């Protein structure tokens, strides 16, 4: 009897096709794309790398499958709708938003992550300007 749970060990979808971005002269443009190794894109370095990279997504799928089996189809739909609504709620464009409602819905209030300590300092700063200009630019009026 299958309960519809995703597998505990997520597996990669399959082989990936490696395509290089070619410049106007038929060779990769290193000035635009940077000096990167194609080997990094071809395969995972360790079998656990894919699992660790997609751990959060896998846990959300497990939670949604468990909610669907216990409470019905409406529970995951409602939770997904609340998360999408919480992602859209922000402060004025010149102020940093803490996304407290989204952290509450995702259950990340009690955890201290890398982003909590070493976040981007440019996002923490308040921009000294007229908020009306930022809102008009965000709405496409300017």
Backbone as a chain_set.jsonl record, in Angstrom:
{"seq": "XXXXXXXXXXXXXXXXXXXXXXXXXXXXXXXXXXXXXXXXXXXXXXXXXXXXXXXXXXXXXXXXXXXXXXXXXXXXXXXXXXXXXXXXXXXXXXXXXXXXXXXXXXXXXXXXXXXXXXXXXXXXXXXXXXXXXXXXXXXXXX", "coords": {"N": [[0.841, -1.187, 0.0], [0.718, 2.061, -0.982], [1.409, 5.226, 0.321], [1.887, 7.561, -0.909], [4.167, 9.006, -0.276], [7.178, 10.852, -0.873], [10.401, 9.505, -1.919], [12.821, 8.611, 0.619], [15.502, 8.98, 0.098], [16.425, 11.211, -2.097], [16.914, 11.086, -5.604], [19.002, 12.035, -8.345], [17.567, 13.463, -11.328], [18.507, 12.413, -13.7], [20.877, 11.991, -16.383], [22.631, 14.92, -17.238], [22.685, 17.294, -19.836], [25.408, 18.876, -21.133], [25.928, 22.091, -22.063], [27.726, 24.624, -23.585], [27.972, 28.129, -23.369], [28.352, 29.877, -26.197], [30.317, 32.356, -27.7], [30.364, 35.129, -30.065], [32.371, 34.404, -31.83], [32.495, 31.67, -31.896], [33.736, 30.409, -29.772], [33.831, 29.793, -26.204], [32.801, 32.587, -24.285], [34.737, 33.987, -22.074], [34.86, 36.364, -20.696], [32.25, 37.177, -20.251], [30.962, 34.891, -19.152], [32.679, 33.957, -17.209], [35.486, 32.331, -15.548], [35.091, 29.207, -15.288], [34.806, 25.768, -14.38], [33.835, 23.105, -16.46], [33.504, 20.623, -15.478], [32.402, 20.793, -12.932], [29.72, 21.223, -13.414], [28.919, 18.911, -14.638], [28.774, 16.489, -13.035], [27.925, 15.257, -9.753], [29.914, 15.749, -6.837], [29.979, 14.099, -4.657], [28.065, 11.333, -3.448], [26.168, 12.156, -1.532], [25.818, 14.827, -2.01], [23.777, 15.759, -3.751], [21.535, 15.009, -2.272], [21.829, 16.535, 0.078], [21.719, 19.082, -0.997], [19.109, 19.298, -1.854], [17.567, 18.942, 0.416], [15.741, 20.516, 1.924], [13.602, 20.894, 0.114], [12.776, 18.235, -0.204], [11.919, 17.632, 2.39], [9.744, 19.379, 2.597], [8.06, 18.269, 0.649], [7.565, 15.785, 1.845], [6.215, 16.619, 4.166], [3.942, 17.807, 3.02], [2.788, 15.581, 1.754], [2.209, 14.015, 3.983], [0.401, 15.683, 5.321], [-1.652, 15.707, 3.406], [-2.463, 13.025, 3.481], [-3.356, 12.79, 6.114], [-5.158, 14.943, 6.71], [-6.494, 15.595, 4.405], [-6.973, 16.913, 1.04], [-7.254, 19.643, 1.154], [-5.631, 20.775, 3.154], [-2.74, 20.839, 2.446], [-3.03, 22.52, 0.214], [-4.058, 24.87, 1.322], [-1.988, 25.599, 3.075], [0.064, 26.027, 1.228], [-1.02, 28.18, -0.183], [-1.051, 30.108, 1.859], [1.704, 30.381, 2.278], [2.542, 31.427, -0.204], [1.187, 33.859, -0.134], [2.442, 35.022, 2.077], [5.001, 35.371, 1.066], [4.67, 37.435, -0.713], [4.063, 39.649, 0.817], [5.547, 42.569, 1.844], [7.66, 45.159, 3.164], [7.996, 48.731, 2.726], [9.777, 49.646, -0.291], [12.243, 50.843, 0.365], [12.954, 49.868, 2.819], [14.208, 47.121, 4.754], [12.839, 43.87, 4.717], [11.872, 41.489, 7.13], [10.587, 39.101, 6.793], [8.995, 37.672, 8.664], [6.488, 36.402, 8.899], [6.615, 34.424, 6.902], [8.775, 32.889, 7.833], [7.581, 31.91, 10.143], [5.512, 30.297, 9.103], [7.032, 28.389, 7.742], [8.359, 27.172, 9.783], [10.82, 28.037, 10.698], [11.48, 29.684, 12.794], [12.684, 28.954, 15.197], [15.215, 28.145, 14.554], [18.65, 28.884, 13.916], [20.179, 30.054, 11.229], [22.685, 30.248, 8.593], [22.11, 32.563, 7.158], [20.891, 34.145, 9.056], [22.933, 35.078, 10.667], [25.152, 35.853, 9.031], [24.124, 37.672, 7.004], [23.404, 39.457, 3.943], [24.944, 42.548, 3.943], [24.098, 44.725, 2.453], [21.387, 44.409, 2.15], [20.452, 44.866, 4.68], [20.703, 47.516, 5.207], [19.074, 50.656, 5.456], [17.771, 52.57, 2.917], [18.427, 55.878, 2.214], [16.218, 57.824, 0.995], [13.456, 59.154, -0.912], [10.53, 57.495, -0.117], [8.274, 57.438, -1.732], [9.163, 57.688, -4.347], [10.441, 55.225, -4.737], [8.282, 53.45, -4.559], [6.721, 54.287, -6.726], [8.509, 53.678, -8.805], [8.616, 50.915, -8.521], [6.027, 50.21, -9.181], [6.021, 50.927, -11.785], [5.486, 53.486, -12.635], [7.313, 55.505, -12.96]], "CA": [[0.0, 0.0, 0.0], [1.51, 3.274, -1.104], [0.785, 6.399, 0.908], [2.211, 8.723, -1.731], [5.298, 9.753, 0.245], [8.355, 10.841, -1.743], [11.441, 8.63, -1.372], [13.665, 9.215, 1.642], [16.759, 9.35, -0.541], [16.141, 11.746, -3.432], [17.894, 10.737, -6.626], [19.007, 12.987, -9.463], [16.617, 13.144, -12.391], [19.161, 11.676, -14.781], [22.064, 12.617, -16.95], [22.422, 16.286, -17.694], [23.366, 17.637, -21.084], [26.282, 20.011, -20.912], [26.014, 23.005, -23.197], [28.521, 25.804, -23.307], [27.539, 29.35, -24.019], [29.362, 30.201, -27.203], [30.306, 33.754, -28.09], [30.148, 35.421, -31.484], [33.431, 33.805, -32.641], [32.429, 30.221, -31.816], [34.429, 29.906, -28.583], [33.173, 30.309, -24.996], [33.172, 33.949, -23.925], [35.147, 33.948, -20.667], [34.63, 37.657, -20.054], [30.856, 37.242, -19.826], [30.553, 33.722, -18.381], [33.617, 33.703, -16.136], [36.389, 31.192, -15.639], [34.516, 28.121, -14.497], [35.111, 24.449, -14.905], [32.649, 22.382, -16.915], [33.412, 19.401, -14.691], [31.524, 21.052, -11.798], [28.331, 21.138, -13.851], [28.611, 17.601, -15.204], [28.402, 15.448, -12.084], [28.048, 15.587, -8.342], [31.205, 15.36, -6.292], [29.784, 13.05, -3.657], [26.675, 10.852, -3.539], [25.275, 12.883, -0.628], [25.717, 16.233, -2.376], [22.438, 16.032, -4.278], [20.588, 14.867, -1.172], [21.966, 17.685, 0.967], [21.326, 20.292, -1.717], [17.654, 19.319, -1.997], [16.98, 18.44, 1.65], [14.584, 21.326, 2.308], [12.504, 20.58, -0.804], [12.311, 16.89, 0.097], [11.164, 17.682, 3.648], [8.456, 20.013, 2.318], [7.231, 17.285, -0.048], [7.142, 14.789, 2.841], [5.206, 17.242, 5.022], [2.71, 17.971, 2.246], [2.187, 14.257, 1.56], [1.656, 13.601, 5.266], [-0.802, 16.496, 5.534], [-2.685, 15.236, 2.485], [-2.974, 11.738, 3.945], [-4.005, 12.907, 7.419], [-6.232, 15.925, 6.79], [-7.177, 15.767, 3.13], [-6.301, 17.712, 0.016], [-7.354, 21.08, 1.43], [-4.586, 21.246, 4.072], [-1.55, 21.318, 1.738], [-3.378, 23.649, -0.652], [-4.196, 26.067, 2.147], [-0.66, 25.969, 3.548], [0.788, 26.565, 0.068], [-1.591, 29.496, -0.452], [-0.574, 31.012, 2.898], [3.124, 30.647, 2.039], [2.65, 32.342, -1.345], [0.742, 35.169, 0.326], [3.471, 35.566, 2.965], [6.146, 35.78, 0.259], [4.366, 38.684, -1.412], [3.952, 40.746, 1.773], [6.832, 43.194, 2.12], [7.602, 46.534, 3.623], [8.288, 49.684, 1.66], [10.987, 49.238, -1.014], [13.477, 51.377, 0.937], [13.19, 49.215, 4.107], [14.46, 45.68, 4.685], [11.764, 43.049, 5.263], [12.407, 40.343, 7.871], [9.823, 37.904, 6.405], [8.653, 36.962, 9.888], [5.337, 35.533, 8.66], [7.077, 33.276, 6.12], [9.562, 32.042, 8.734], [6.649, 31.242, 11.044], [4.827, 29.229, 8.368], [7.987, 27.347, 7.378], [8.917, 26.569, 10.988], [12.222, 28.424, 10.83], [11.652, 30.68, 13.837], [13.521, 28.449, 16.279], [16.533, 27.757, 14.062], [19.578, 29.958, 13.551], [20.846, 29.639, 10.003], [23.787, 31.077, 8.107], [21.569, 33.857, 6.735], [20.552, 34.945, 10.228], [24.135, 35.678, 11.237], [25.97, 36.475, 7.994], [23.28, 38.069, 5.882], [23.967, 40.455, 3.048], [24.835, 43.849, 4.608], [23.392, 45.697, 1.618], [19.956, 44.256, 2.367], [20.115, 45.327, 6.018], [20.735, 48.965, 5.264], [17.911, 51.411, 5.009], [18.189, 53.506, 1.882], [17.975, 57.227, 2.511], [15.626, 58.443, -0.189], [12.019, 59.336, -0.765], [9.854, 56.214, -0.335], [7.287, 57.553, -2.804], [9.843, 57.431, -5.617], [10.669, 53.784, -4.845], [7.003, 52.786, -4.829], [6.347, 54.61, -8.105], [9.373, 52.918, -9.7], [8.226, 49.512, -8.428], [4.758, 50.064, -9.888], [6.224, 51.24, -13.191], [4.972, 54.814, -12.951], [8.445, 56.368, -13.323]], "C": [[0.883, 1.247, 0.0], [0.733, 4.448, -0.524], [1.117, 7.672, 0.144], [3.362, 9.55, -1.205], [6.438, 9.746, -0.768], [9.436, 9.96, -1.127], [12.304, 9.357, -0.35], [15.004, 9.675, 1.082], [16.464, 9.89, -1.932], [17.273, 11.418, -4.386], [17.866, 11.795, -7.723], [18.084, 12.513, -10.579], [17.244, 12.347, -13.528], [20.379, 12.417, -15.266], [21.72, 14.017, -17.44], [23.236, 16.526, -18.958], [24.152, 18.913, -20.842], [26.353, 20.849, -22.178], [26.813, 24.225, -22.772], [27.927, 26.994, -24.033], [28.661, 29.81, -24.939], [29.195, 31.662, -27.592], [30.133, 33.922, -29.587], [31.211, 34.79, -32.383], [33.477, 32.287, -32.534], [33.192, 29.607, -30.659], [33.715, 30.458, -27.35], [33.707, 31.685, -24.623], [33.471, 33.989, -22.429], [34.921, 35.281, -19.958], [33.196, 37.773, -19.547], [30.475, 36.109, -18.885], [31.492, 33.391, -17.239], [34.473, 32.478, -16.383], [35.849, 30.094, -14.732], [34.836, 26.806, -15.181], [33.817, 23.764, -15.316], [32.455, 21.09, -16.131], [32.454, 19.578, -13.513], [30.059, 20.902, -12.178], [27.937, 19.737, -14.291], [28.119, 16.603, -14.162], [28.576, 15.954, -10.664], [29.391, 15.091, -7.825], [31.078, 14.19, -5.325], [28.336, 12.586, -3.754], [25.7, 11.6, -2.636], [25.054, 14.336, -1.032], [24.321, 16.583, -2.881], [21.401, 15.984, -3.159], [20.64, 16.076, -0.239], [21.496, 18.975, 0.302], [19.803, 20.436, -1.781], [16.939, 18.823, -0.746], [15.704, 19.196, 2.016], [13.384, 21.021, 1.413], [11.914, 19.206, -0.504], [11.487, 16.874, 1.381], [9.8, 18.348, 3.437], [7.526, 19.056, 1.583], [6.719, 16.225, 0.912], [6.041, 15.362, 3.733], [3.88, 17.399, 4.288], [2.016, 16.629, 2.01], [1.557, 13.762, 2.858], [0.385, 14.386, 5.586], [-1.95, 16.02, 4.652], [-3.288, 13.926, 2.968], [-3.746, 11.857, 5.253], [-5.241, 13.797, 7.395], [-6.98, 16.129, 5.485], [-6.421, 16.715, 2.224], [-6.284, 19.195, 0.376], [-6.199, 21.596, 2.28], [-3.307, 21.662, 3.338], [-1.839, 22.496, 0.809], [-3.463, 24.945, 0.141], [-2.834, 26.543, 2.646], [0.17, 26.575, 2.422], [0.29, 27.975, -0.27], [-1.107, 30.514, 0.587], [0.9, 31.354, 2.701], [3.308, 31.61, 0.87], [2.22, 33.75, -0.967], [1.803, 35.816, 1.204], [4.708, 36.001, 2.191], [5.913, 37.125, -0.41], [4.315, 39.883, -0.47], [5.345, 41.28, 2.073], [6.603, 44.593, 2.652], [7.823, 47.47, 2.432], [9.6, 49.303, 0.979], [12.284, 49.764, -0.409], [13.808, 50.751, 2.292], [13.368, 47.716, 3.916], [13.306, 44.933, 5.348], [12.352, 41.817, 5.938], [11.704, 39.042, 7.512], [9.459, 37.046, 7.61], [7.492, 35.998, 9.674], [5.744, 34.28, 7.882], [7.923, 32.332, 6.975], [8.671, 31.294, 9.714], [5.953, 30.088, 10.343], [5.764, 28.081, 8.004], [8.602, 26.658, 8.585], [10.376, 26.9, 11.207], [12.444, 29.462, 11.917], [12.648, 30.233, 14.896], [14.914, 28.049, 15.836], [17.352, 28.996, 13.723], [20.392, 29.455, 12.377], [22.005, 30.574, 9.681], [23.291, 32.469, 7.749], [21.202, 34.743, 7.918], [21.768, 35.682, 10.783], [24.898, 36.478, 10.188], [25.124, 36.862, 6.795], [23.973, 39.159, 5.076], [23.837, 41.833, 3.693], [24.111, 44.897, 3.775], [21.887, 45.598, 1.804], [19.535, 44.805, 3.724], [20.042, 46.846, 6.114], [19.412, 49.563, 4.817], [18.407, 52.469, 4.036], [17.584, 54.871, 2.193], [17.494, 57.887, 1.221], [14.133, 58.597, 0.066], [11.305, 58.022, -1.066], [8.848, 56.262, -1.478], [7.915, 57.272, -4.173], [10.083, 55.937, -5.815], [9.384, 53.039, -5.184], [6.561, 53.05, -6.261], [7.208, 53.84, -9.107], [9.001, 51.436, -9.69], [6.925, 49.251, -9.183], [4.874, 50.407, -11.372], [5.682, 52.599, -13.589], [6.087, 55.774, -13.36], [9.223, 55.78, -14.461]], "O": [[1.7, 1.438, 0.901], [-0.443, 4.644, -0.83], [0.665, 8.754, 0.521], [3.536, 10.691, -1.634], [6.648, 8.744, -1.452], [9.394, 9.691, 0.074], [12.497, 10.569, -0.439], [15.57, 10.661, 1.554], [16.271, 9.108, -2.862], [18.447, 11.468, -4.017], [16.82, 12.384, -7.994], [17.853, 11.315, -10.748], [16.525, 11.66, -14.253], [20.849, 13.358, -14.627], [20.643, 14.252, -17.989], [24.343, 16.01, -19.108], [23.597, 19.916, -20.392], [26.785, 20.376, -23.229], [26.579, 24.785, -21.701], [27.445, 26.882, -25.16], [29.774, 30.093, -24.496], [28.08, 32.144, -27.789], [29.797, 32.971, -30.293], [30.983, 34.65, -33.584], [34.416, 31.671, -33.037], [33.285, 28.382, -30.575], [33.055, 31.493, -27.441], [34.915, 31.92, -24.644], [32.551, 34.02, -21.611], [34.804, 35.313, -18.733], [32.955, 38.404, -18.519], [29.744, 36.331, -17.919], [31.127, 32.603, -16.366], [34.224, 31.694, -17.298], [36.135, 30.074, -13.535], [35.097, 26.745, -16.382], [32.817, 23.836, -14.602], [31.361, 20.526, -16.123], [31.767, 18.632, -13.128], [29.243, 20.497, -11.351], [26.752, 19.406, -14.316], [27.119, 15.926, -14.402], [29.273, 16.936, -10.409], [29.933, 14.111, -8.336], [31.997, 13.381, -5.205], [27.463, 13.377, -4.111], [24.511, 11.67, -2.949], [24.197, 15.012, -0.462], [23.75, 17.597, -2.477], [20.498, 16.818, -3.106], [19.599, 16.579, 0.185], [20.941, 19.855, 0.961], [19.273, 21.547, -1.764], [15.814, 18.332, -0.837], [14.7, 18.583, 2.378], [12.263, 20.901, 1.908], [10.697, 19.027, -0.543], [10.472, 16.182, 1.459], [8.81, 17.928, 4.034], [6.327, 19.031, 1.86], [5.567, 15.805, 0.812], [5.055, 14.684, 4.025], [2.817, 17.155, 4.859], [0.788, 16.551, 2.06], [0.486, 13.155, 2.834], [-0.594, 13.816, 6.067], [-3.092, 15.941, 5.104], [-4.5, 13.733, 2.874], [-4.692, 11.104, 5.481], [-6.262, 13.454, 7.991], [-8.02, 16.788, 5.477], [-5.373, 17.249, 2.587], [-5.39, 19.924, -0.054], [-5.819, 22.758, 2.14], [-2.818, 22.764, 3.588], [-0.992, 23.373, 0.635], [-2.998, 25.991, -0.312], [-2.552, 27.741, 2.645], [0.904, 27.539, 2.644], [1.083, 28.855, -0.602], [-0.79, 31.651, 0.238], [1.305, 32.494, 2.931], [4.14, 32.514, 0.941], [2.814, 34.727, -1.422], [2.047, 37.019, 1.099], [5.402, 36.921, 2.623], [6.861, 37.873, -0.648], [4.504, 41.017, -0.909], [6.221, 40.532, 2.506], [5.497, 45.131, 2.594], [7.832, 47.038, 1.28], [10.458, 48.692, 1.615], [13.34, 49.18, -0.649], [14.848, 51.072, 2.867], [12.76, 47.115, 3.03], [12.848, 45.323, 6.422], [13.236, 41.168, 5.379], [12.18, 37.972, 7.89], [9.604, 35.824, 7.571], [7.505, 34.89, 10.21], [5.262, 33.188, 8.18], [7.803, 31.113, 6.856], [8.975, 30.159, 10.079], [5.813, 29.01, 10.921], [5.34, 26.927, 7.962], [9.301, 25.657, 8.429], [11.099, 26.128, 11.836], [13.512, 30.072, 11.959], [13.383, 31.058, 15.437], [15.726, 27.646, 16.669], [16.814, 30.019, 13.3], [21.199, 28.537, 12.516], [22.269, 31.545, 10.391], [23.979, 33.456, 8.009], [21.201, 35.968, 7.794], [21.64, 36.787, 11.311], [25.251, 37.635, 10.417], [25.392, 36.416, 5.679], [24.998, 39.704, 5.487], [22.717, 42.26, 3.973], [23.567, 45.854, 4.324], [21.178, 46.59, 1.637], [18.375, 45.175, 3.902], [19.39, 47.388, 7.006], [18.734, 49.047, 3.928], [19.369, 53.181, 4.324], [16.378, 54.996, 2.407], [18.288, 58.438, 0.458], [13.621, 58.22, 1.12], [11.456, 57.483, -2.163], [8.592, 55.246, -2.123], [7.275, 56.689, -5.048], [9.946, 55.431, -6.929], [9.389, 52.112, -5.994], [6.08, 52.142, -6.94], [6.707, 53.397, -10.141], [9.062, 50.773, -10.725], [6.749, 48.179, -9.762], [3.929, 50.198, -12.132], [5.442, 52.841, -14.772], [5.822, 56.763, -14.043], [10.211, 56.367, -14.902]]}, "num_chains": 1, "name": "protein.A"}
